[in-house]
């Protein structure tokens, strides 16, 4: 986790996404998630090295996202729509090759 850069977009191996923006203060990745027909900003897929079984918000948490590659510093987002648009655009660009 110490090697991940705060605010950077990463290619990740996770159950719900392949891209995520790392947030060092929370030790998770923000992702674009789609569930039950709704697309939204999800916080967060916890880093793979999250201490297994560590308690957060009175729940046992497990790491669900493994960073594979740092891509770029992510911009600041004014709202959820900007975040979702950015994540969709980057996904399209990275998977076009």
Secondary structure, DSSP 8 states (H G I E B T S, - for coil): -TTS-TTEEEEEEESS-SEEEEETTTTEEEEEEEETTEEEEEEEEEBTTS-TT-EETTEE----EEEEEEEEE----SSHHHHHHHHHHHHHHHH--
